[in-house]
């Protein structure tokens, strides 16, 4: 079996979950495959000494970065995020500049994209990172194409992911690429997570990406939309629920949530349909009706436009294992 060594970079201020999430995925895959050499994982800091994570957790690396690559580059190099990426050690940037391009796969988790950008490794590439630093990354490195929406982005040998748990989704995607759907599914079951969320899934749900309205009638409408995606959610119907004229309602909703009623409804319905496809055995027609699309074709158009895939393909790829009785 092919061995794909994984090297995880450690530094002071690292986010420990950015480290442990992918490590548990790769280690779990090796156990499932019955081959500890499938993904031999090592951690390394600049000098080989222990580091203090941003939560205060002390992490002891296996080696120094120099020692870790003495016998050749890793197959997969993982750069986690954390507060330590805001002002990274110049020596770490120099090491990344020289050694990161030699890895067959380069992976960043959360704000791990920042030191990679400082090393000049993201210029001209499409990447993502934690939502809170997307604007900072784009301003500081205008040559980088920052996409703030997805939970992870694959661009040839480079893979970047959003905050913390998105690193698990990305690692599962890499395991699936290497060893197939069943291997990734088994690892996901042991970690009690979905097989993996699609990379183009938004970092925020509709409720989180939009602001919560200040006024109670508009907040009530937001809650109503989330709880009744199958209902009549036209501007006229929602305005009547808020006891406002349609024109006043549309203006007030946009002013207080940062999005239009129509876009908010579209995102809520898409999320609801995705959850049903992932978590239930309902047929596509039943899902379309429950999510408020009316017809499977209307839902299909919405999925293709937003996700680049059909509902049927989405279910085949991302459905979570249903409980057995």
C-alpha positions in Angstrom: 0.0 0.0 0.0 1.2 3.5 -0.8 2.6 5.4 2.2 1.6 9.1 2.4 3.6 10.6 5.3 1.9 13.6 7.0 3.9 16.4 8.6 2.0 18.9 10.8 3.8 22.2 11.6 3.6 23.3 15.3 4.3 26.8 16.7 3.4 28.9 19.7 -0.2 30.1 19.5 -1.3 27.2 17.4 -5.0 26.2 17.5 -4.9 22.7 19.0 -8.1 21.5 17.2 -6.5 22.5 13.9 -3.8 19.9 14.7 -5.8 17.1 16.3 -8.7 17.1 13.9 -6.8 16.2 10.7 -4.4 14.0 12.7 -7.3 11.9 14.0 -8.7 11.6 10.5 -5.4 10.3 9.0 -4.7 8.1 12.0 -8.2 6.7 11.9 -7.8 6.0 8.2 -4.6 4.1 8.8 -6.3 2.0 11.5 -9.2 1.2 9.1 -6.8 0.2 6.4 -4.9 -2.0 8.8 -1.6 -0.3 7.8 0.1 2.2 10.1 2.3 3.2 7.2 -0.7 4.4 5.2 -0.5 7.8 6.9 2.5 8.0 9.2 2.0 11.3 11.1 4.7 13.5 12.6 4.6 16.9 14.2 7.5 19.3 14.2 8.3 22.7 15.5 11.2 25.0 14.4 13.6 23.8 17.1 11.9 20.6 18.1 10.9 22.0 21.4 7.4 22.1 22.9 5.0 24.8 21.9 2.1 26.4 23.8 -1.2 26.4 22.0 -3.5 29.5 22.0 -5.6 27.8 24.6 -2.6 27.2 26.8 -2.3 23.5 25.9 1.3 22.3 25.7 2.2 20.3 22.7 5.3 18.2 22.3 6.5 17.7 18.7 8.2 14.6 17.4 11.1 16.5 15.9 12.4 19.8 14.6 11.3 20.9 11.2 14.9 20.3 9.9 14.9 16.8 11.2 11.4 16.1 9.9 12.5 16.7 6.3 16.0 15.3 6.5 15.1 12.2 4.6 12.8 13.9 2.1 9.7 16.0 2.0 6.4 14.7 3.4 3.6 13.7 1.1 1.2 16.0 2.9 2.3 19.1 4.8 -0.3 20.6 7.1 -0.1 24.1 8.4 -2.7 24.7 11.2 -4.0 28.1 12.3 -4.2 29.9 15.5 -3.2 33.3 17.0 0.4 32.4 16.3 -0.2 32.9 12.6 -0.9 36.6 13.0 2.8 37.4 13.6 4.6 34.2 12.5 8.3 33.6 13.2 10.3 34.8 10.2 12.3 31.6 10.4 9.1 29.6 10.0 8.2 31.6 6.9 11.6 31.0 5.4 11.2 27.2 6.1 7.8 27.2 4.4 9.1 29.1 1.4 11.8 26.5 0.8 10.1 23.2 1.9 6.4 23.6 1.4 6.5 23.5 -2.4 8.3 20.1 -2.2 5.3 18.4 -0.6 2.9 16.6 -2.9 0.0 18.1 -1.0 0.0 21.4 0.9 -2.8 21.9 3.3 -3.8 24.8 5.5 -6.4 24.8 8.3 -8.1 27.9 9.4 -5.6 30.9 9.6 -2.8 28.6 8.5 -3.2 30.2 5.1 -1.6 33.4 6.5 1.9 32.1 6.9 1.6 30.4 3.5 0.7 33.7 2.0 3.6 35.4 3.8 5.9 32.8 2.2 4.5 33.8 -1.3 2.9 30.4 -1.8 -0.7 31.5 -2.4 -0.2 34.1 -5.2 -2.5 33.5 -8.0 -4.3 30.7 -6.2 -7.9 30.4 -5.0 -8.0 29.9 -1.3 -10.2 30.2 1.8 -9.5 30.7 5.5 -11.4 31.6 8.7 -14.1 34.1 7.9 -12.6 36.6 10.4 -9.4 37.0 8.5 -10.6 36.8 4.8 -10.5 40.5 4.4 -7.1 40.9 6.0 -5.6 38.2 3.8 -7.1 39.8 0.7 -5.8 43.2 1.6 -2.4 42.2 2.6 -1.9 39.8 -0.3 -3.9 41.2 -3.3 -2.4 38.5 -5.6 -4.3 35.8 -3.6 -7.9 35.0 -4.7 -9.6 34.8 -1.4 -13.0 33.1 -1.4 -14.7 33.7 2.0 -17.7 31.4 1.4 -16.6 27.7 1.2 -15.4 25.6 4.1 -12.5 24.4 2.0 -11.0 24.9 -1.4 -9.0 22.5 -3.5 -6.6 24.1 -6.1 -4.4 21.4 -7.5 -1.9 20.3 -4.9 -3.0 23.2 -2.6 -5.9 22.7 -0.2 -7.1 25.4 2.2 -9.9 25.3 4.8 -12.0 27.5 7.0 -12.1 27.6 10.7 -11.2 24.7 13.0 -13.6 21.8 12.3 -13.4 22.4 8.5 -10.0 20.8 8.7 -11.7 17.5 9.5 -13.9 17.9 6.4 -10.9 18.6 4.3 -8.9 15.7 5.7 -11.8 13.3 5.1 -11.9 14.6 1.5 -8.2 13.7 1.1 -8.8 10.2 2.6 -11.7 9.7 0.2 -9.5 10.8 -2.7 -6.8 8.3 -1.7 -8.8 5.3 -0.6 -12.4 5.8 -1.6 -15.7 6.6 -0.1 -16.0 3.6 2.2 -12.7 4.4 4.0 -13.7 8.0 4.6 -17.2 6.9 5.7 -15.8 4.5 8.3 -13.5 7.2 9.7 -16.4 9.7 9.8 -18.5 7.2 11.7 -15.8 6.7 14.3 -15.5 10.5 14.7 -19.3 10.8 14.8 -19.3 13.4 12.0 -20.9 13.4 8.6 -18.9 11.8 5.9 -17.8 15.2 5.0 -19.5 18.5 4.2 -18.9 19.6 0.6 -16.2 22.1 0.1 -18.5 24.7 -1.3 -20.8 24.6 1.7 -20.9 28.1 3.2 -19.0 28.8 6.4 -22.2 30.3 7.8 -25.8 29.2 7.8 -28.4 31.7 6.6 -29.2 32.5 10.2 -25.6 33.2 11.0 -24.5 34.9 7.8 -27.4 37.4 8.1 -27.7 39.7 11.0 -30.5 39.2 13.5 -33.0 42.0 13.1 -33.3 44.5 15.9 -37.1 44.8 15.8 -39.2 42.0 17.2 -41.6 41.7 14.2 -38.7 41.2 11.8 -36.9 38.8 14.1 -40.2 36.8 14.3 -40.3 36.7 10.6 -36.7 35.3 10.4 -37.7 32.6 12.9 -40.9 31.8 10.9 -38.9 31.4 7.7 -36.5 29.0 9.3 -39.3 26.9 10.9 -41.6 26.9 7.9 -39.5 26.8 4.6 -42.4 25.0 2.9 -44.8 28.0 3.5 -45.7 30.9 1.3 -42.6 33.1 1.9 -43.3 35.7 -0.7 -42.5 39.3 0.3 -46.2 40.0 0.5 -46.9 37.1 2.8 -43.9 37.9 5.1 -44.9 41.6 5.1 -48.4 40.7 6.2 -46.9 38.6 9.1 -44.8 41.6 10.1 -47.8 43.9 9.7 -45.9 46.1 7.3 -46.5 47.1 3.7 -44.4 44.9 1.3 -42.2 47.9 0.3 -41.6 49.0 3.9 -40.9 45.4 4.9 -38.4 44.7 2.1 -36.5 47.9 3.0 -36.5 47.3 6.7 -35.5 43.6 6.4 -32.6 44.5 4.2 -31.5 47.3 6.4 -31.6 45.2 9.6 -30.3 41.8 8.2 -28.0 42.9 5.4 -29.7 40.8 2.8 -33.0 40.8 0.9 -36.0 38.7 2.0 -35.7 36.7 -1.2 -32.0 35.8 -0.7 -32.6 34.9 2.9 -35.4 32.6 2.0 -33.3 31.0 -0.8 -30.5 30.2 1.7 -32.9 28.8 4.3 -34.6 26.5 1.8 -31.3 25.3 0.4 -30.0 24.5 3.8 -33.2 22.7 4.8 -33.1 20.6 1.6 -29.5 19.7 2.2 -30.1 18.6 5.7 -33.0 16.4 4.6 -30.9 14.8 1.8 -28.0 14.2 4.2 -30.0 12.9 7.2 -33.2 11.2 5.9 -34.3 8.7 3.3 -37.0 11.0 2.0 -37.4 11.0 -1.8 -36.3 14.0 -3.9 -39.9 15.0 -4.5 -40.7 14.8 -0.8 -37.6 16.9 0.0 -38.5 19.5 -2.6 -42.0 19.9 -1.2 -40.8 20.0 2.4 -38.1 22.7 1.6 -40.6 24.9 -0.2 -39.4 24.3 -3.8 -42.7 22.8 -5.0 -41.1 20.7 -7.7 -37.9 18.6 -7.9 -36.9 20.6 -11.0 -37.1 23.9 -9.0 -34.9 22.3 -6.3 -32.5 21.0 -8.9 -32.0 24.4 -10.4 -31.3 25.9 -7.0 -28.7 23.2 -6.2 -26.9 23.5 -9.5 -26.8 27.3 -9.2 -25.6 27.4 -5.6 -23.5 24.2 -5.3 -22.7 23.1 -8.9 -24.3 19.7 -8.3 -27.8 18.1 -8.5 -29.7 17.0 -5.4 -29.3 13.3 -6.4 -25.5 13.7 -6.7 -25.3 15.7 -3.5 -27.1 12.8 -1.6 -24.8 10.2 -3.1 -21.7 12.1 -2.1 -22.6 13.6 1.3 -25.4 11.6 2.9 -24.6 10.7 6.5 -25.0 7.1 7.6 -28.5 6.5 8.9 -28.9 4.8 12.3 -29.5 1.1 12.3 -32.1 -0.6 14.5 
